């Protein structure tokens, strides 16, 4: 245990850190997201005239006017009305003396919840870009900046019921958080009605969006049909639900911490566009943690993917069955095979590019490795079989062949320049080869890849080398070589093929 002196020194250091952070926070930009509706109009007025808690460690405090910047996104979904919203916000900013950035976006007029979600994502992307630009101009870190939205206790209540209707776990029922990274929502303690009263007291008008009356949208259905019925039993419903969401948020954060710890223990592989975990250990996990681990895996690939409970359940059904696959939002492929659960983004499932590999020569691969080919004329003192055995690797990343068996003459093979070429391409449907040791019997390449426990989603990345396009397979790189081209006691010219990291030596 620390002494009093040690504890005091630590406390002083912590205090100094807070002061330093607050000084940084007090000079960083604050972006207000203002649509022109009642809530965001109230946000702009409060930011200029009242104290707000930006969750920067200072509590409720006035914000220096020079830090305030307004972002308005014109989605052009309501024609002239959208332009009138923009003009209204411009007038507000001019009167308040605030700088304003307008982003324009266009969407297919298909309506529905997907349009609402897409518009929301456009707004947040625009806000993050604006914060990056302002932070660079201010000379402050992005982490000190704030994106401020006008969400209220009413919004939080609506989202709670929306997620309950759709089907959700604890994370969804926690509803809208008061803070997520640099996004803060200081008006969460107010209801929409209370902000309307605030605007009326200040004689401030606002814009109305007639689409907010369309109960075809789930949010509007909840707002106009469900919430009024519930408020008849509890007039303080919005504050009650918001307080419950605070409790759920803290418990959700604790469960997320436990799930993150558990996930770290079962991860086998993590790289750009790919996460692989031990499926058998995930299958033995508590369901409550397993659901969260699946969500966290998806977030590693796409933090904006909108997972619903049915998506998580589909993944866990594959895990329980020890096989199967499903497609998740954002085009993420989830696949359980060979004891592992792999999640891949769409960009990670690109096929290997086809092309010619010169011998000798090198070819870079999309996975960061390099294919290399060398021709070696054996010395009288060298035995092809002994040399091939010495060069062989347990991971099959290097293979030796009789170069003349590929149809090349000794004259061609003795040239210093590249006279030999092999066609490199991904596996093709119906590919067959004669694996080494099977005495010339053929086997489907897909069966060979399956026997080697290579996941289906990884197979398009396996380089297959042939004597020509659509010709016989010489080598499935890293998997097996064809028996017809193996070295023999009579081999004079050896073709050495291998996969290596850039900078490594093939025969090193």
HELIX and SHEET records of a PDB file:
HELIX    1   1 UNK A    4  UNK A   25  1                                  22    
HELIX    2   2 UNK A   38  UNK A   49  1                                  12    
HELIX    3   3 UNK A   65  UNK A   67  5                                   3    
HELIX    4   4 UNK A   80  UNK A   96  1                                  17    
HELIX    5   5 UNK A  112  UNK A  138  1                                  27    
HELIX    6   6 UNK A  142  UNK A  144  5                                   3    
HELIX    7   7 UNK A  153  UNK A  166  1                                  14    
HELIX    8   8 UNK A  170  UNK A  173  1                                   4    
HELIX    9   9 UNK A  192  UNK A  201  1                                  10    
HELIX   10  10 UNK A  210  UNK A  213  5                                   4    
HELIX   11  11 UNK A  218  UNK A  221  1                                   4    
HELIX   12  12 UNK A  222  UNK A  226  3                                   5    
HELIX   13  13 UNK A  227  UNK A  233  1                                   7    
HELIX   14  14 UNK A  237  UNK A  266  1                                  30    
HELIX   15  15 UNK A  279  UNK A  283  1                                   5    
HELIX   16  16 UNK A  287  UNK A  301  1                                  15    
HELIX   17  17 UNK A  309  UNK A  321  1                                  13    
HELIX   18  18 UNK A  329  UNK A  331  5                                   3    
HELIX   19  19 UNK A  346  UNK A  349  5                                   4    
HELIX   20  20 UNK A  384  UNK A  391  1                                   8    
HELIX   21  21 UNK A  403  UNK A  406  5                                   4    
HELIX   22  22 UNK A  410  UNK A  414  1                                   5    
HELIX   23  23 UNK A  445  UNK A  451  1                                   7    
HELIX   24  24 UNK A  456  UNK A  461  5                                   6    
HELIX   25  25 UNK A  483  UNK A  485  5                                   3    
SHEET    1   A 6 UNK A  99  UNK A 104  0                                        
SHEET    2   A 6 UNK A  68  UNK A  74  1                                        
SHEET    3   A 6 UNK A  30  UNK A  33  1                                        
SHEET    4   A 6 UNK A 146  UNK A 148  1                                        
SHEET    5   A 6 UNK A 183  UNK A 184  1                                        
SHEET    6   A 6 UNK A 179  UNK A 180 -1                                        
SHEET    1   B 2 UNK A  52  UNK A  53  0                                        
SHEET    2   B 2 UNK A  60  UNK A  61 -1                                        
SHEET    1   C 5 UNK A 267  UNK A 271  0                                        
SHEET    2   C 5 UNK A 274  UNK A 278 -1                                        
SHEET    3   C 5 UNK A 340  UNK A 344 -1                                        
SHEET    4   C 5 UNK A 332  UNK A 337 -1                                        
SHEET    5   C 5 UNK A 324  UNK A 328 -1                                        
SHEET    1   D 5 UNK A 355  UNK A 359  0                                        
SHEET    2   D 5 UNK A 420  UNK A 425 -1                                        
SHEET    3   D 5 UNK A 464  UNK A 466 -1                                        
SHEET    4   D 5 UNK A 473  UNK A 476 -1                                        
SHEET    5   D 5 UNK A 480  UNK A 481 -1                                        
SHEET    1   E 4 UNK A 361  UNK A 364  0                                        
SHEET    2   E 4 UNK A 369  UNK A 377 -1                                        
SHEET    3   E 4 UNK A 493  UNK A 501 -1                                        
SHEET    4   E 4 UNK A 398  UNK A 402 -1                                        
SHEET    1   F 2 UNK A 432  UNK A 433  0                                        
SHEET    2   F 2 UNK A 443  UNK A 444 -1                                        
END                                                                             
